[in-house]
Amino acid sequence: MEERFFSSMIQCYFIALGVIMGGSLIGSIGAFATGEPPLTLMSRLARSLRIWAVVAAIGGTFDAITNFEKGIFEGSTIDIVKQVLLIITAMGGVQTSLMIIEWLTQEDIE
């Protein structure tokens, strides 16, 4: 595997982490402005942004589908493995940010 792939794995992790943290933090500011409980909304937003964080981290769905197609039809299994590793890395970033938000809000995120 290439050095470029490892740097893209690290970027995927932090992009997913940033999407959850930033989206829920900015959304909670909006909740505060409208008179809703911001910490409760922060945990709700973090739950609802999970899939979008993974999609944003891997660079959209069409690249992932193209890589899976190349791996299946052209016999390039390394592309499938790389794409799965990127998705798992992005999911790790999502889980890390959910744990941080759970720690900040003291609410269980399911």
PLY file of the C-alpha trace (Angstrom):
ply
format ascii 1.0
element vertex 110
property float x
property float y
property float z
element edge 109
property int vertex1
property int vertex2
end_header
0.00 0.00 0.00
1.11 3.47 -0.77
2.01 6.33 1.52
-0.69 8.38 -0.20
-3.30 5.84 0.87
-2.32 6.13 4.53
-2.57 9.91 4.37
-6.05 9.60 2.85
-7.01 7.23 5.69
-5.94 9.83 8.25
-7.84 12.52 6.35
-10.98 10.34 6.24
-10.81 9.85 9.99
-10.54 13.55 10.77
-13.07 14.64 8.13
-15.68 12.32 9.64
-14.77 13.52 13.13
-15.06 17.14 12.04
-18.40 16.72 10.30
-19.99 15.29 13.44
-18.33 17.69 15.87
-18.86 20.80 13.77
-22.38 19.98 12.66
-23.62 19.16 16.12
-21.87 22.15 17.72
-23.19 24.68 15.19
-26.63 23.06 15.31
-26.69 23.39 19.09
-25.97 27.11 18.75
-29.07 27.32 16.58
-31.04 25.42 19.21
-29.85 27.85 21.87
-30.97 30.78 19.73
-34.47 29.29 19.34
-34.88 28.41 23.01
-34.49 24.62 22.72
-32.13 22.61 24.95
-28.77 22.76 23.12
-27.09 19.72 24.66
-30.03 17.44 23.92
-30.16 18.66 20.35
-26.39 18.26 20.05
-26.64 14.56 20.82
-29.61 14.16 18.46
-27.77 15.91 15.65
-24.69 13.77 16.20
-26.80 10.64 15.75
-28.45 11.93 12.59
-25.19 13.08 10.97
-23.42 9.71 11.22
-24.02 8.45 7.68
-23.37 11.88 6.16
-20.03 12.08 7.91
-18.95 8.76 6.39
-20.13 9.83 2.92
-18.32 13.16 3.21
-15.15 11.48 4.45
-14.89 8.98 1.59
-15.50 11.72 -0.96
-19.01 10.94 -2.10
-20.79 7.76 -3.07
-19.89 7.60 -6.76
-16.17 7.17 -6.13
-16.88 4.31 -3.74
-19.21 2.63 -6.21
-16.67 3.06 -9.03
-13.93 1.48 -6.91
-16.18 -1.45 -5.96
-17.12 -1.91 -9.62
-13.46 -1.87 -10.66
-12.66 -4.42 -8.00
-15.47 -6.78 -8.94
-15.47 -6.60 -12.73
-11.78 -6.00 -13.40
-10.49 -8.33 -10.70
-8.70 -5.62 -8.76
-9.35 -6.74 -5.21
-6.91 -4.22 -3.75
-9.34 -1.43 -4.71
-12.12 -3.12 -2.75
-9.85 -3.57 0.26
-8.74 0.08 0.13
-12.32 1.32 -0.09
-13.43 -0.87 2.83
-10.50 0.38 4.91
-11.42 3.99 4.13
-15.02 3.36 5.19
-13.90 1.67 8.42
-11.53 4.55 9.16
-14.33 7.08 8.60
-16.57 5.06 10.92
-13.82 5.22 13.53
-13.83 9.02 13.27
-17.61 9.03 13.69
-17.43 6.80 16.76
-14.70 8.96 18.31
-16.74 12.11 17.86
-19.86 10.42 19.25
-17.89 9.43 22.34
-16.61 13.01 22.76
-20.11 14.44 22.40
-21.48 11.87 24.83
-18.77 12.91 27.28
-19.58 16.61 26.81
-23.35 16.29 27.04
-23.46 13.48 29.61
-26.24 11.83 27.57
-26.22 8.35 26.07
-26.04 8.37 22.30
-27.54 5.21 20.88
0 1
1 2
2 3
3 4
4 5
5 6
6 7
7 8
8 9
9 10
10 11
11 12
12 13
13 14
14 15
15 16
16 17
17 18
18 19
19 20
20 21
21 22
22 23
23 24
24 25
25 26
26 27
27 28
28 29
29 30
30 31
31 32
32 33
33 34
34 35
35 36
36 37
37 38
38 39
39 40
40 41
41 42
42 43
43 44
44 45
45 46
46 47
47 48
48 49
49 50
50 51
51 52
52 53
53 54
54 55
55 56
56 57
57 58
58 59
59 60
60 61
61 62
62 63
63 64
64 65
65 66
66 67
67 68
68 69
69 70
70 71
71 72
72 73
73 74
74 75
75 76
76 77
77 78
78 79
79 80
80 81
81 82
82 83
83 84
84 85
85 86
86 87
87 88
88 89
89 90
90 91
91 92
92 93
93 94
94 95
95 96
96 97
97 98
98 99
99 100
100 101
101 102
102 103
103 104
104 105
105 106
106 107
107 108
108 109
